[in-house]
């Protein structure tokens, strides 16, 4: 998030959420995925803030968002309620835009299905909803195995198995190539890995989205995936299947699952293009 971002907290049932916002215009809520927090989209925030009030946050139980109850398996609908409360607090009288990636996309889909009247357009980038696939069993087994590896051998071994099971990923950039906010997030993200591996990975990939609710939301939804994720079934496949079920098209973005981090300027440009696409008024208006 920009260095000029306003920082605040929001009390929600069972937690206090850390959030940051910058820019002006209609609200754009960025929902992080995995073990990441509000800083995940820092590389593209300044670009987006020229058109939106950009809001990001630490999901409950991660980084600076504290839980006031025992940590258990997390529920998509609770995280969706958190996102809805943030929108109500920061944009009470104006519809919001939403972008979520990975598990953040799962939250975005639930948010849209339950509150379509509050949202202008939602982009769900590579939601890992493998139960949408024709044969989810191998992917379900992978996620369960990753959790067991974590329990037996720790986060490092579990993440290595996770990456291998997803088809491998290109080598990540050196930390010096990342924006300062992402460098600062790295130790927080590392500390969040046990929460992700034990309490997020399996619950957030085990369910099905509310297809009927999403169908009622119409073209407010844009299923999305990275060009580099083609051929990686658990990453690209759920977005493609959801698009087919809803008679929509998959919008492709630069890069792969981490395209927003790897190609922030190009990724932000693609976001703006889609938010201005036919049938949608410009966010600047």
C-alpha positions, -999 to +999 in steps of 0.1 A: +000+000+000+012+035-007+032+053+019+005+079+021-022+054+030-045+060+059-043+032+084-073+021+106-089-008+124-124-021+123-140-042+150-159-072+136-174-102+154-145-121+169-117-100+155-102-066+148-092-059+112-062-038+102-070-019+070-053+007+048-067+029+021-054+056-003-065+074-034-099+089-042-130+079-062-152+047-059-140+021-035-119-008-048-115-035-022-084-057-027-087-091-010-053-108-004-049-145-007-029-173+010-007-161+039-005-125+026-019-093+040-027-058+030+007-052+014+003-079-012-009-055-039+015-027-030+032-027-064+001-017-082-017+004-056-004+038-067-016+031-103-050+021-091-053+050-066-054+075-095-089+061-102-101+045-070-101+047-032-080+016-029-086-004+003-067-035+014-066-053+047-051-081+068-077-109+069-086-120+104-060-140+122-032-129+099-005-103+105-020-072+123-057-084+123-062-100+157-086-127+167-106-124+199-115-161+200-095-194+196-080-200+162-099-228+144-105-237+107-116-205+090-149-201+072-154-184+039-187-168+049-171-152+079-143-137+059-170-126+034-189-109+062-156-091+072-152-078+036-188-066+035-184-048+068-153-030+054-173-019+024-201-006+046-177+013+068-156+028+040-182+032+013-216+034+029-234+052+001-216+041-030-212+007-047-177-009-045-154-027-069-137-058-057-106-078-067-095-110-050-069-136-059-065-172-048-083-177-015-091-140-017-111-148-049-130-174-030-141-147-005-149-123-034-172-148-050-191-154-018-193-117-012-208-111-046-233-140-043-246-126-010-244-089-016-247-082-053-265-049-047-234-034-030-209-043-058-203-028-092-179-054-106-159-083-090-128-099-105-121-133-091-085-143-101-077-180-099-100-191-070-088-226-060-123-241-059-112-275-072-146-291-064-157-274-096-134-296-116-146-329-132-122-349-110-114-329-078-101-359-059-064-356-068-063-319-059-083-325-027-057-352-018-028-328-025-042-302-001-047-327+026-012-340+021+003-305+023-014-301+056-001-334+069+034-325+057+031-292+076+021-311+108+050-335+105+078-315+090+069-278+092+060-250+069+090-251+046+085-287+036+048-282+032+052-252+009+077-272-012+052-300-016+025-275-024+045-259-052+055-292-066+019-305-065+006-274-084+031-280-112+060-260-100+064-222-102+090-200-117+117-188-093+105-159-073+122-125-077+149-116-053+136-095-023+155-064-036+133-064-067+102-061-046+085-029-034+095-020+002+060-028+014+063-064+001+098-067+016+083-056+049+054-081+045+078-111+040+084-119+077+046-114+085+037-137+057+062-163+070+046-160+104+012-165+088+021-198+071+010-220+100-025-204+099-027-208+061-015-244+060-035-256+090-067-235+090-072-220+055-059-243+027-083-272+031-114-253+043-112-227+015-107-252-013-133-278-001-165-260-010-185-249-040-195-214-048-232-203-048-236-206-085-273-196-084-264-164-065-235-156-089-259-162-118-283-136-103-254-112-100-250-114-138-221-097-155-209-081-123-186-111-121-154-115-142-137-149-136-100-145-143-067-164-145-031-158-154-018-166-189+011-185-174-013-207-154-027-223-186-023-260-183-022-259-144-056-274-138-060-265-101-052-228-108-068-221-142-094-248-142-118-235-116-121-201-131-127-216-165-153-240-152-171-212-133-171-191-165-187-220-184-214-225-158-223-188-158-220-183-196-191-158-191-155-156-204-123-160-185-103-127-185-066-134-187-040-114-168-002-111-172+018-138-153+005-167-133-009-171-098+012-143-085+009-120-115-001-090-093+033-093-076+054-103-106+039-078-131+022-051-110+021-024-137+007-046-164-016-063-140-030-029-128-035-018-164-055-050-171-077-044-140-085-009-152-093-021-187-118-047-173-134-022-149-140+001-179-151-027-203-184-024-222-215-024-200-195-008-172-192+030-166-158+043-160-148+043-123-137+079-128-172+090-135 
